[in-house]
Amino acid sequence: MADNATPGEMTNELLSGMSGSNINEKTLMIVSNIQDKLDSFFKKLDLVSNEVDSLKNDIKKRNGIEERLELVCIEATDQGKEIDELRRENKKLTGEVELMKSYIIRLEQRVNSNTVDITNQAARGMRNNLIFTGVKESDGENLFEKVNEIIVKELKVDPVKFDRIHRIGPKTNKSYPRSIVGKCFDYAQRENVLRHAKHLKNGIKIFPQFPESNRENRKRAFDLHKKYEGENVETKVVGEKLVFKQSGNQYREKISLPKANMVLTSKTETNYKVYHSDLITDGENKFQAHAVEVSSIKEAREASLQILKEPEIAKANHNVLACVYLNRNGELKDSMDDDMEFGAARKILNLMHDKEIANCMIIVSRWNPHGQKLGPKRFDHFKNCSINVMKKVFVV
């Protein structure tokens, strides 16, 4: 019998050797059963062996997980470095933004201070000036003679020596005459003319010349003076300011546009419902009104800050504010801010009073990127935007 024979071969050899011997059939059957069982066992063993081989192959394949895990770790490390770099960059940018905020706030303060200085200088330059309105215009006119004729005949005072005198603006085809500005050589003569100007008739008026902002402030002061007079509150207009006689305090607008310091540093989050008018376009100019219902000074200030935090609105060249609100005593008051569009806020405020609009703040934005001038018709756009937005908030 060979040493390397399989169990099946060994059994067959044993059976063949037995076939020539005197062995009974029962023994042969037992041996045959043993062979069948051995054959079945080794078949199962082959199956197990195949499964083991398959498992080995799977294990070999799964060993690639380690390599993939290593790659994941490397990528995670790289991403961690990128996140750290982004954090450093974010910190740097945050610092730069804070620095820019500080510079913007300082710049606004300096601009405001310079604007006051420029206005004061302009006022001093106009100190001897008189404005004449309603004087008929004619070709080849001599304004020195024409104006002094009015002064002598209508005011009954001596003629004035003018350093210079001229019509304001280019000649137009409009029916009403252009205003005249004259610089008096002597300030005392200017004052003498103004004292007698109340006697003028025939639609001619004489008044001192002021810078545009001062003139608008005076108009607002006289409007308030008349209003307080109806409420039996004694006031007087001094220059461009309204002064309360009893306390000596000056009137100040309670609500105005928030300054850069408030817009850039405020953490207050509000959610007032803001209504927007349709956009009006005139050449390069665009106008749009924004309205909020308010019931107090506090709400109006918060709402104005919320509106001015909108980047597109903040970019506007002018944001004109007009507000009618209730004060602490439940009295209906108003406030305004021209934002260098002198006269616009007062016109919007008068419009609100005419239409009996209360507890409302309107801000009209004007975008004018290249400084295209529109003249007086810009006030029509401010008015029409305001009417449009009021219709969306109230029944007008």
C-alpha positions in Angstrom: 0.0 0.0 0.0 1.4 3.4 -1.0 2.3 5.8 1.8 0.6 8.7 0.1 -2.6 7.0 -0.8 -5.9 8.8 0.1 -8.3 7.2 2.6 -10.6 6.3 -0.3 -7.8 4.6 -2.3 -6.7 2.7 0.9 -10.2 1.5 1.4 -10.5 0.3 -2.2 -7.2 -1.5 -2.0 -8.3 -3.2 1.3 -11.6 -4.3 -0.3 -9.8 -5.7 -3.3 -7.5 -7.7 -1.1 -10.4 -9.0 0.8 -12.4 -10.1 -2.2 -10.2 -13.2 -2.6 -10.5 -14.1 1.1 -13.2 -15.9 2.9 -15.0 -12.8 4.3 -18.7 -12.7 4.8 -21.0 -10.3 3.1 -21.9 -8.5 6.4 -18.3 -7.4 6.9 -18.1 -6.2 3.3 -21.2 -4.0 3.8 -19.7 -2.5 6.9 -16.5 -1.6 5.1 -18.4 -0.2 2.2 -20.5 2.1 4.5 -17.3 3.3 6.1 -16.0 4.2 2.7 -19.1 6.1 1.8 -18.9 8.1 5.1 -15.2 8.8 4.5 -16.0 10.0 1.0 -18.8 12.3 2.3 -16.5 13.6 5.1 -13.7 14.6 2.6 -16.2 16.3 0.3 -17.3 18.4 3.3 -13.6 19.0 4.1 -13.0 20.3 0.6 -16.0 22.7 1.0 -14.6 24.0 4.3 -11.2 24.4 2.7 -12.7 26.4 -0.1 -14.6 28.6 2.4 -11.3 29.2 4.3 -9.6 30.2 1.1 -12.5 32.6 0.4 -12.2 34.1 3.9 -8.5 34.5 3.4 -9.1 36.4 0.2 -11.7 38.6 2.0 -9.3 39.3 4.8 -6.6 40.3 2.3 -9.1 42.7 0.6 -10.1 44.1 4.0 -6.5 44.8 4.8 -6.8 47.8 2.4 -9.0 49.5 5.0 -5.9 50.4 7.0 -4.4 52.2 4.0 -7.7 54.0 3.4 -7.8 55.0 7.1 -4.3 56.3 6.9 -5.4 58.4 3.9 -8.4 59.7 5.8 -6.2 60.6 8.8 -3.8 62.5 6.4 -6.7 64.4 4.8 -8.2 65.2 8.3 -4.8 66.6 9.3 -4.6 68.7 6.2 -8.2 70.0 6.7 -7.3 70.8 10.3 -4.4 72.9 9.1 -6.7 74.6 6.6 -9.3 75.3 9.3 -6.6 76.8 11.5 -5.4 79.0 8.6 -9.0 80.1 8.0 -9.4 81.0 11.6 -6.3 83.0 11.5 -7.5 84.7 8.3 -10.9 85.3 9.8 -9.4 86.9 12.9 -7.2 89.1 10.7 -10.2 90.2 8.6 -12.3 90.8 11.8 -9.6 93.1 13.0 -9.5 94.9 9.7 -13.3 95.3 9.7 -13.2 96.8 13.2 -10.4 99.1 12.1 -12.4 100.2 9.1 -15.5 100.9 11.4 -13.4 103.1 13.6 -12.0 105.1 10.6 -15.5 105.4 9.1 -16.9 106.7 12.4 -14.0 109.2 12.7 -14.4 110.2 9.1 -18.1 110.9 9.5 -17.4 113.0 12.6 -14.8 115.1 10.7 -17.0 115.5 7.7 -19.8 116.7 10.0 -17.4 119.1 11.7 -16.1 120.4 8.3 -19.7 120.8 7.0 -20.5 123.0 10.0 -17.4 125.1 9.4 -18.1 125.5 5.7 -21.7 126.5 6.4 -20.5 129.1 8.9 -18.0 130.5 6.5 -20.6 130.6 3.8 -23.0 132.4 6.2 -20.3 135.0 7.0 -19.7 135.5 3.3 -23.4 136.2 2.8 -23.7 138.5 5.8 -24.2 141.7 3.7 -26.4 140.0 1.0 -30.0 140.7 0.2 -32.4 138.5 -1.8 -35.1 140.2 -3.9 -38.0 138.1 -5.3 -40.9 139.0 -7.6 -39.0 141.8 -9.4 -40.0 141.8 -13.1 -37.3 140.7 -15.5 -36.5 142.5 -18.7 -33.7 142.5 -21.4 -30.8 144.8 -20.8 -32.0 145.7 -17.4 -29.8 147.7 -15.0 -30.3 146.0 -11.6 -28.4 148.7 -9.6 -31.0 151.2 -10.8 -34.0 148.9 -10.8 -33.5 147.6 -7.2 -32.7 151.1 -5.8 -35.9 152.4 -7.4 -37.9 149.8 -5.4 -35.9 150.7 -2.2 -36.5 154.4 -2.6 -40.1 154.4 -3.8 -41.5 151.4 -1.9 -39.5 151.4 1.3 -39.0 155.2 1.6 -35.3 154.9 2.5 -32.0 156.1 0.9 -30.6 154.2 -2.0 -28.2 151.4 -1.2 -24.6 151.1 -2.5 -24.2 147.5 -3.9 -20.8 146.0 -4.3 -22.3 143.6 -6.9 -25.8 142.5 -7.9 -27.1 139.9 -10.3 -30.0 137.4 -11.1 -29.6 133.9 -9.7 -29.3 131.1 -12.3 -29.5 131.0 -16.1 -32.4 132.7 -17.9 -35.4 130.4 -18.6 -38.6 130.6 -20.5 -40.7 130.3 -17.3 -43.1 133.0 -16.5 -41.9 133.9 -13.0 -38.7 136.1 -12.8 -35.5 134.9 -11.3 -34.5 136.1 -7.9 -31.9 138.8 -7.5 -29.0 138.7 -5.0 -27.2 141.9 -4.1 -24.1 142.4 -1.8 -24.4 145.6 0.1 -21.3 147.6 0.6 -22.5 148.7 4.1 -24.0 146.2 6.6 -26.0 149.0 8.2 -27.7 149.8 4.9 -28.7 146.1 4.6 -30.3 146.1 8.0 -32.1 149.3 7.3 -33.6 147.8 4.1 -34.7 144.7 6.0 -36.4 146.7 8.7 -38.6 148.4 6.1 -39.1 145.4 3.9 -42.5 144.6 5.6 -44.0 147.6 3.7 -43.4 146.0 0.3 -46.4 145.2 -1.9 -47.1 143.9 -5.4 -45.6 140.5 -4.7 -42.0 141.8 -4.1 -40.2 140.4 -1.1 -36.8 141.2 0.4 -35.0 138.9 2.9 -31.4 138.2 3.9 -29.4 135.5 2.1 -28.4 132.4 4.1 -26.7 129.1 3.1 -29.2 126.5 1.9 -29.1 124.5 5.1 -29.6 127.6 7.3 -32.4 128.8 5.2 -34.2 125.5 5.5 -33.6 125.4 9.2 -35.2 128.9 9.5 -38.2 127.7 7.6 -38.6 124.7 9.9 -38.1 127.0 13.0 -40.9 129.4 11.8 -43.2 126.4 11.1 -42.6 125.1 14.6 -43.0 128.6 16.1 -46.4 128.9 14.5 -47.4 125.4 15.7 -46.3 126.1 19.3 -48.0 129.4 19.3 -51.3 127.5 18.7 -50.5 125.4 21.7 -49.9 128.5 23.9 -46.2 127.7 24.2 -44.0 130.8 23.9 -41.1 130.4 21.5 -38.9 132.7 19.4 -36.7 132.2 16.3 -33.1 133.2 16.8 -31.1 133.0 13.6 -32.0 129.5 12.4 -32.9 128.1 15.8 -36.2 127.9 17.7 -35.8 128.8 21.4 -38.4 128.2 24.2 -38.8 131.4 26.1 -39.5 130.0 29.5 -36.6 127.5 29.7 -34.2 129.1 27.1 -33.7 125.6 25.6 -33.3 125.2 21.9 -35.6 122.9 19.9 -33.9 119.7 18.7 -35.3 117.1 16.4 -36.1 114.0 18.5 -35.7 111.6 15.6 -33.0 111.8 12.9 -31.0 109.4 10.8 -28.7 107.1 12.8 -25.0 108.0 12.5 -22.3 105.5 11.4 -21.5 104.8 15.0 -25.0 103.5 15.7 -25.3 101.6 12.4 -21.9 99.9 12.6 -21.8 99.0 16.4 -25.4 98.4 17.3 -26.2 94.8 18.3 -30.0 95.5 18.5 -32.0 93.1 16.3 -35.5 94.3 15.3 -38.1 93.0 12.9 -40.4 95.9 12.0 -42.5 95.4 8.9 -41.1 97.8 6.2 -43.2 98.9 3.2 -41.4 100.0 0.1 -42.7 102.2 -2.7 -42.3 101.6 -6.4 -39.0 102.7 -7.7 -38.9 106.0 -9.6 -36.1 106.5 -12.2 -35.1 109.8 -13.7 -31.9 109.6 -15.7 -29.2 108.3 -13.4 -31.4 109.2 -10.3 -33.4 106.6 -8.5 -36.0 107.3 -5.7 -37.7 104.9 -3.4 -39.6 105.4 -0.1 -39.6 103.1 2.9 -42.3 103.3 5.6 -42.8 101.8 9.0 -45.8 102.1 11.4 -44.5 103.4 14.8 -46.1 104.5 18.0 -43.3 106.1 19.9 -39.9 107.8 19.6 -38.2 104.6 20.6 -39.9 102.6 17.9 -39.1 105.3 15.3 -35.4 105.3 16.2 -35.2 101.5 16.2 -37.0 101.3 12.8 -34.7 103.9 11.2 -31.7 101.9 12.4 -33.1 98.7 11.0 -33.7 100.4 7.6 -30.3 102.0 7.4 -28.7 98.7 8.1 -29.8 97.5 4.7 -26.7 97.8 2.5 -28.5 99.1 -0.6 -30.4 101.7 1.4 -27.2 102.7 3.2 -25.5 103.3 -0.2 -28.0 105.9 -1.2 -26.6 109.4 -1.6 -29.5 110.8 0.5 -32.0 109.3 2.9 -34.6 111.9 3.8 -36.6 111.1 7.0 -40.0 112.4 8.1 -41.9 111.0 11.1 -45.2 111.7 12.9 -45.2 110.0 16.3 -46.6 110.2 19.9 -44.4 111.6 22.6 -44.3 110.4 26.3 -47.4 112.5 27.1 -49.4 111.0 24.2 -49.2 114.2 22.1 -48.8 114.0 18.4 -45.4 115.4 17.3 -43.2 115.3 14.2 -39.5 115.1 13.4 -37.4 115.3 10.2 -33.9 115.0 8.7 -33.1 116.4 5.3 -29.7 114.5 4.9 -28.5 117.4 2.7 -31.6 117.4 0.5 -32.7 120.7 1.9 -36.5 121.2 1.8 -37.4 117.5 1.0 -38.1 116.4 4.5 -40.3 119.4 5.3 -42.3 118.8 2.1 -42.8 115.1 3.1 -43.8 116.1 6.6 -46.3 118.6 5.4 -47.7 116.0 3.0 -48.2 113.6 5.9 -50.0 116.3 7.9 -52.2 117.2 5.0 -53.3 113.5 4.6 -53.6 113.1 8.4 -51.0 110.3 8.5 -50.0 109.6 12.1 -47.8 107.0 13.8 -45.7 106.6 10.7 -42.1 107.1 9.7 -41.1 107.5 6.0 -37.5 107.5 4.7 -37.0 108.3 1.0 -33.8 107.2 -0.6 -32.2 108.9 -3.5 -29.4 107.2 -5.4 -27.4 109.6 -7.6 -24.1 107.9 -8.4 -22.7 110.5 -10.8 -24.2 113.7 -9.3 -26.7 114.3 -12.1 -28.8 117.4 -11.0 -32.6 117.5 -11.4 -33.4 120.8 -9.9 -36.8 121.4 -8.2 -38.5 118.4 -9.9 -36.6 116.1 -7.5 -39.1 117.2 -4.9 -41.9 115.8 -7.0 -40.1 112.4 -7.0 -39.8 112.6 -3.2 -43.5 113.5 -2.9 -44.7 110.8 -5.3 -42.6 108.1 -3.6 -44.1 109.1 -0.3 -47.7 109.0 -1.6 -47.0 105.6 -3.2 -45.7 104.1 0.1 -48.5 105.7 2.2 -51.1 103.9 0.0 -49.4 100.6 0.9 -49.6 101.3 4.6 -52.8 103.4 5.0 -55.9 104.2 3.0 -54.9 107.6 1.5 
